[in-house]
Amino acid sequence: MSERDPIADLRRIAFLLERANEATYRVRAFRSAAKALAALPVEEVAERARAGKLTELAGVGDVTARCVAESLAGEEPVYLRRLLATEGTDLDAEATALRTALRGDCHTHSDWSDGGSPIEEMALAAVELGHEYLVLTDHSPRLKVARGLTADRLRRQLDHVARVNEALPEGFRILTGIEVDILADGSLDQDEALLARLDVVVGSVHSGLNDDRAKMTRRMLAAIANPHLDILGHCTGRMVSSRPAGVTGPGDRGHRARTRAESDFDADAVFAACVEHDVAVEINSRPERQDPPKRLIRRALEAGCRFAINTDAHAPGQLDWQRFGCERAALCGVPADRVINTWAADELVAWTRD
């Protein structure tokens, strides 16, 4: 029998559960078990499995213990096999081509703000998906519910990312960034000098989503004109379904909204401004957002906008949600050469610095 790594199997199960939008308590069960076992010598894990004492460890339950025992016996855990047998749906040719062309993800979160996993875990998951880069865009300070980063915390994060990058596989890197709140007057919620240091700045409206059309339009136009803004995030703010099962609990504090209507703004004026200031329009891949709706993707395309197909991931398994954004982009006829994260990292950063 071939050797298997039970900790890797537990983490793979957690990844697949996240990708499938399963309940967070299921994901947490497997990640907690993996963390508990990773702290022990390999020999102790094997001995506990033989003695039936894995469940005596905090964080290891009956189901995870069974998976570990099967893995140690050289067998693919039944739980993992069932997940693999029922995962996902095939993309059509156009969406597949677009997904294949993507080289990174420009909107992701870690446990520094409202994500559920450390930066290192997010980066390694992106490596496994074949990405060349991951833009880390934790929230800005005004979004307190999401533990937005103050200027001091963001500076510390930049130092931390530099250290993490030194340990990552060659050919992959984390790009620095932020999802900055677009405030009521259209200003961006972070120190201007800090924004200038970042590789990518995503700007999103998170408050006052019911502002009247004229006010929301002025607010968005002011933000788009800011020279630090690179990507306009989930522009309508809509929620087409309640928060997905896979993002409940403290690991995803920024996604607690129920269904929510689109914000009202002059889309033609906003997209024209994006073209004028060379700001990309995000196609947000989160299943509960699907933002912008397809009719607005088509209008942005006709206006001449660039796009960024992002996951807005708050957990490692959600990084594979780009397929959903690619499906919607392909349906609207978005070509790969209009999508900024089909570019290499150096090309992307050169564009944002321009």
C-alpha positions as CSV (number, residue, x, y, z in Angstrom):
1,M,0.0,0.0,0.0
2,S,1.2,3.5,-0.8
3,E,1.9,5.9,2.0
4,R,-0.5,8.8,2.5
5,D,-0.2,11.9,4.6
6,P,-3.2,12.0,6.9
7,I,-2.8,15.8,7.7
8,A,-2.7,16.6,4.0
9,D,-5.8,14.5,3.5
10,L,-7.6,16.4,6.3
11,R,-6.6,19.7,4.7
12,R,-7.7,18.6,1.3
13,I,-11.1,17.6,2.7
14,A,-11.4,21.1,4.3
15,F,-10.5,22.8,1.0
16,L,-13.1,20.8,-0.9
17,L,-15.8,21.6,1.7
18,E,-15.0,25.3,1.5
19,R,-15.1,25.2,-2.3
20,A,-18.5,23.4,-2.2
21,N,-20.0,26.0,0.3
22,E,-20.5,23.5,3.0
23,A,-21.2,24.6,6.6
24,T,-18.2,26.2,8.4
25,Y,-18.5,23.8,11.3
26,R,-17.6,20.9,9.0
27,V,-14.7,22.8,7.5
28,R,-13.5,23.8,11.0
29,A,-13.6,20.1,12.2
30,F,-11.1,19.0,9.6
31,R,-8.8,22.1,9.8
32,S,-8.8,21.8,13.6
33,A,-7.9,18.1,13.5
34,A,-5.1,18.8,11.0
35,K,-3.7,21.5,13.2
36,A,-3.9,19.3,16.3
37,L,-2.1,16.4,14.6
38,A,0.5,18.6,12.9
39,A,1.7,19.6,16.4
40,L,2.5,16.0,17.2
41,P,5.4,13.7,16.1
42,V,4.4,11.4,13.3
43,E,5.0,8.3,15.4
44,E,2.6,9.5,18.1
45,V,-0.1,10.1,15.6
46,A,0.3,6.5,14.3
47,E,0.4,5.1,17.8
48,R,-2.7,6.9,18.8
49,A,-4.5,5.7,15.7
50,R,-3.5,2.1,16.4
51,A,-4.7,2.4,20.0
52,G,-7.9,4.2,19.1
53,K,-7.0,7.2,21.1
54,L,-7.0,10.0,18.5
55,T,-10.3,11.3,19.8
56,E,-8.7,12.0,23.1
57,L,-7.0,15.0,21.4
58,A,-8.8,18.3,21.5
59,G,-10.0,19.1,18.0
60,V,-10.2,15.4,16.8
61,G,-13.6,13.8,16.5
62,D,-14.9,10.4,15.4
63,V,-15.1,11.3,11.7
64,T,-11.7,13.0,11.5
65,A,-10.1,10.1,13.5
66,R,-11.6,7.6,11.0
67,C,-10.2,9.6,8.1
68,V,-6.7,9.6,9.7
69,A,-6.8,5.9,10.4
70,E,-7.8,5.2,6.7
71,S,-5.0,7.5,5.5
72,L,-2.4,5.8,7.7
73,A,-3.5,2.5,6.3
74,G,-2.6,3.7,2.9
75,E,-6.2,4.1,1.8
76,E,-7.9,7.2,0.4
77,P,-10.3,8.3,3.2
78,V,-13.9,7.4,2.3
79,Y,-15.0,11.0,3.2
80,L,-12.4,12.4,0.7
81,R,-13.3,9.9,-2.0
82,R,-17.0,10.9,-1.8
83,L,-16.2,14.6,-2.0
84,L,-14.0,14.0,-5.1
85,A,-16.7,11.9,-6.7
86,T,-19.3,14.7,-6.4
87,E,-17.3,17.9,-6.8
88,G,-18.1,20.7,-9.1
89,T,-19.5,20.9,-12.6
90,D,-17.6,21.1,-15.9
91,L,-17.1,24.6,-17.5
92,D,-17.9,25.2,-21.1
93,A,-15.1,25.8,-23.5
94,E,-15.2,29.6,-23.3
95,A,-15.2,29.7,-19.5
96,T,-12.5,27.1,-19.4
97,A,-10.3,29.1,-21.7
98,L,-10.8,32.2,-19.6
99,R,-10.1,30.3,-16.3
100,T,-6.9,28.8,-17.8
101,A,-5.7,32.3,-18.8
102,L,-6.0,33.7,-15.3
103,R,-2.6,33.9,-13.5
104,G,-3.7,35.3,-10.1
105,D,-6.5,36.6,-7.9
106,C,-6.7,40.3,-7.1
107,H,-9.1,40.2,-4.1
108,T,-8.6,37.9,-1.1
109,H,-8.8,38.1,2.7
110,S,-6.9,36.5,5.5
111,D,-7.4,36.2,9.3
112,W,-5.8,39.6,9.7
113,S,-9.2,41.0,8.9
114,D,-12.4,38.9,8.4
115,G,-10.9,35.9,6.6
116,G,-10.7,32.5,8.4
117,S,-7.1,31.4,7.5
118,P,-3.5,32.7,7.9
119,I,-1.9,34.4,5.0
120,E,0.5,31.5,4.6
121,E,-2.4,29.0,4.1
122,M,-4.1,31.2,1.5
123,A,-0.9,31.5,-0.4
124,L,-0.1,27.8,-0.4
125,A,-3.7,27.1,-1.6
126,A,-3.2,29.5,-4.5
127,V,0.1,27.8,-5.4
128,E,-1.8,24.4,-5.5
129,L,-4.4,26.0,-7.8
130,G,-1.6,27.0,-10.2
131,H,-1.7,30.7,-9.5
132,E,1.5,32.8,-10.0
133,Y,0.4,35.4,-7.5
134,L,-2.2,36.3,-4.9
135,V,-3.1,39.8,-4.0
136,L,-3.9,40.1,-0.3
137,T,-6.6,42.7,0.2
138,D,-7.7,42.8,3.8
139,H,-10.3,45.4,4.8
140,S,-9.6,49.0,5.8
141,P,-10.2,50.5,9.3
142,R,-13.8,51.9,9.0
143,L,-15.2,48.4,8.4
144,K,-14.9,47.4,12.1
145,V,-17.2,44.4,11.8
146,A,-14.5,42.9,9.5
147,R,-11.6,44.0,11.8
148,G,-10.3,46.4,9.2
149,L,-6.6,47.2,9.3
150,T,-5.5,50.5,10.8
151,A,-2.5,52.1,9.2
152,D,-0.2,50.6,11.9
153,R,-1.6,47.1,11.4
154,L,-1.3,47.4,7.6
155,R,2.4,48.4,8.0
156,R,3.0,45.3,10.1
157,Q,1.2,43.2,7.5
158,L,3.5,44.5,4.8
159,D,6.5,43.4,6.8
160,H,4.9,40.0,7.4
161,V,4.1,39.5,3.7
162,A,7.7,40.3,2.9
163,R,8.9,37.5,5.2
164,V,6.3,35.1,3.9
165,N,7.3,35.7,0.3
166,E,10.9,34.7,1.2
167,A,9.6,31.2,2.2
168,L,7.2,30.6,-0.7
169,P,7.9,28.4,-3.8
170,E,10.0,30.1,-6.5
171,G,7.7,31.6,-9.2
172,F,4.9,32.6,-6.8
173,R,4.5,35.7,-4.7
174,I,2.0,37.5,-2.6
175,L,1.3,41.0,-3.9
176,T,0.4,43.6,-1.3
177,G,-3.0,45.3,-1.4
178,I,-6.2,46.4,0.4
179,E,-9.9,46.4,-0.1
180,V,-10.4,50.0,0.9
181,D,-13.8,51.4,1.8
182,I,-15.2,54.1,-0.5
183,L,-16.4,56.6,2.1
184,A,-19.5,58.8,1.8
185,D,-17.6,61.6,0.1
186,G,-15.8,59.2,-2.3
187,S,-12.5,59.3,-0.4
188,L,-10.6,56.1,0.3
189,D,-10.4,54.8,3.8
190,Q,-6.6,54.6,4.4
191,D,-3.6,56.8,4.6
192,E,-2.6,58.1,1.1
193,A,1.1,57.4,1.6
194,L,0.3,53.8,2.5
195,L,-2.0,53.3,-0.5
196,A,0.9,54.5,-2.7
197,R,3.1,51.6,-1.2
198,L,0.6,48.9,-2.1
199,D,0.7,46.8,-5.3
200,V,-3.1,46.7,-5.8
201,V,-5.9,48.8,-4.4
202,V,-9.5,47.5,-4.6
203,G,-12.1,50.0,-3.6
204,S,-15.7,49.0,-2.6
205,V,-18.8,50.6,-1.1
206,H,-19.8,48.8,2.1
207,S,-22.0,51.5,3.7
208,G,-24.8,53.7,2.7
209,L,-25.8,51.2,0.0
210,N,-29.3,52.7,-0.2
211,D,-28.0,56.2,-1.0
212,D,-30.0,57.9,-3.8
213,R,-28.8,57.6,-7.4
214,A,-27.2,61.0,-7.6
215,K,-25.3,60.7,-4.3
216,M,-24.1,57.2,-5.0
217,T,-22.9,58.2,-8.5
218,R,-21.0,61.2,-7.1
219,R,-19.4,59.0,-4.5
220,M,-18.2,56.4,-6.9
221,L,-17.0,58.9,-9.5
222,A,-14.9,60.6,-6.8
223,A,-13.3,57.3,-5.8
224,I,-12.6,56.2,-9.4
225,A,-10.8,59.5,-10.0
226,N,-8.4,58.8,-7.0
227,P,-5.1,57.9,-8.6
228,H,-4.5,55.1,-6.0
229,L,-7.6,53.1,-7.0
230,D,-7.0,50.2,-9.4
231,I,-10.1,48.0,-9.2
232,L,-13.7,48.9,-8.5
233,G,-15.0,46.1,-6.2
234,H,-18.5,44.5,-6.3
235,C,-19.9,47.7,-7.7
236,T,-23.7,47.2,-7.0
237,G,-23.2,45.7,-3.5
238,R,-26.0,43.3,-4.2
239,M,-26.5,39.9,-2.5
240,V,-28.5,37.5,-4.6
241,S,-28.8,34.9,-1.8
242,S,-28.2,34.8,1.9
243,R,-24.6,34.2,3.0
244,P,-23.4,30.8,1.7
245,A,-23.3,27.9,4.1
246,G,-19.5,27.8,3.8
247,V,-18.9,31.2,5.3
248,T,-20.8,31.2,8.6
249,G,-19.1,32.0,11.9
250,P,-16.1,34.1,12.8
251,G,-14.0,33.0,9.9
252,D,-16.0,35.3,7.5
253,R,-17.3,38.2,9.5
254,G,-17.6,40.5,6.5
255,H,-20.3,38.4,4.8
256,R,-23.3,38.4,7.1
257,A,-25.8,40.1,4.9
258,R,-29.1,38.5,3.7
259,T,-30.3,39.1,0.2
260,R,-29.8,42.8,-0.8
261,A,-30.9,44.8,-3.8
262,E,-28.4,46.6,-6.0
263,S,-27.3,50.1,-5.2
264,D,-28.7,52.7,-7.7
265,F,-26.1,54.6,-9.7
266,D,-25.5,55.9,-13.2
267,A,-23.7,52.9,-14.6
268,D,-22.8,54.6,-17.9
269,A,-21.2,57.5,-16.1
270,V,-19.3,55.2,-13.7
271,F,-18.1,52.8,-16.4
272,A,-17.0,55.8,-18.6
273,A,-15.0,57.1,-15.6
274,C,-13.4,53.7,-15.2
275,V,-12.2,53.8,-18.8
276,E,-11.0,57.4,-18.4
277,H,-9.0,56.6,-15.3
278,D,-8.1,53.1,-16.3
279,V,-9.8,51.4,-13.3
280,A,-10.8,47.8,-13.8
281,V,-14.3,46.6,-12.9
282,E,-14.4,43.6,-10.7
283,I,-16.4,40.5,-11.7
284,N,-16.9,39.2,-8.2
285,S,-17.1,35.4,-8.1
286,R,-18.7,34.9,-4.7
287,P,-21.9,32.8,-5.3
288,E,-24.0,35.0,-3.1
289,R,-22.8,38.2,-4.8
290,Q,-22.6,37.5,-8.6
291,D,-21.7,41.2,-8.9
292,P,-22.1,43.0,-11.2
293,P,-25.1,41.4,-12.8
294,K,-24.6,40.2,-16.4
295,R,-26.4,43.2,-17.9
296,L,-23.9,45.6,-16.3
297,I,-20.9,43.4,-17.3
298,R,-22.1,43.8,-20.9
299,R,-22.4,47.6,-20.5
300,A,-19.0,47.8,-19.0
301,L,-17.6,45.7,-21.8
302,E,-19.3,48.0,-24.4
303,A,-17.9,51.0,-22.6
304,G,-14.4,49.7,-23.0
305,C,-13.6,48.8,-19.4
306,R,-10.9,46.4,-18.2
307,F,-12.0,43.7,-15.8
308,A,-10.6,41.7,-12.8
309,I,-12.2,38.2,-12.2
310,N,-11.7,37.9,-8.4
311,T,-12.9,35.5,-5.8
312,D,-13.1,37.8,-2.8
313,A,-12.0,34.6,-1.0
314,H,-12.1,34.5,2.8
315,A,-10.9,30.8,3.0
316,P,-8.5,28.7,1.0
317,G,-11.2,26.6,-0.7
318,Q,-12.9,29.7,-1.9
319,L,-9.9,30.6,-4.1
320,D,-11.3,28.1,-6.6
321,W,-14.5,30.1,-7.0
322,Q,-12.9,32.0,-10.0
323,R,-14.7,29.5,-12.2
324,F,-18.0,31.1,-11.3
325,G,-16.8,34.5,-12.4
326,C,-15.3,33.1,-15.5
327,E,-18.7,31.5,-16.4
328,R,-20.5,34.8,-16.1
329,A,-17.7,36.7,-17.9
330,A,-17.7,34.2,-20.8
331,L,-21.5,34.4,-21.1
332,C,-21.1,38.2,-21.6
333,G,-18.3,37.8,-24.1
334,V,-15.5,39.3,-22.0
335,P,-12.2,38.5,-23.8
336,A,-9.1,37.4,-21.9
337,D,-7.2,40.4,-23.1
338,R,-9.5,42.7,-21.2
339,V,-8.9,40.9,-17.9
340,I,-6.0,42.3,-15.8
341,N,-5.3,39.1,-13.9
342,T,-4.4,37.3,-17.1
343,W,-1.2,39.4,-16.9
344,A,2.0,38.3,-15.2
345,A,2.6,39.9,-11.7
346,D,5.2,42.3,-13.0
347,E,2.9,43.5,-15.8
348,L,0.1,43.9,-13.3
349,V,2.2,45.9,-10.9
350,A,3.6,48.1,-13.7
351,W,0.0,48.9,-14.7
352,T,-1.0,49.8,-11.1
353,R,2.1,52.0,-10.7
354,D,1.5,53.9,-14.0
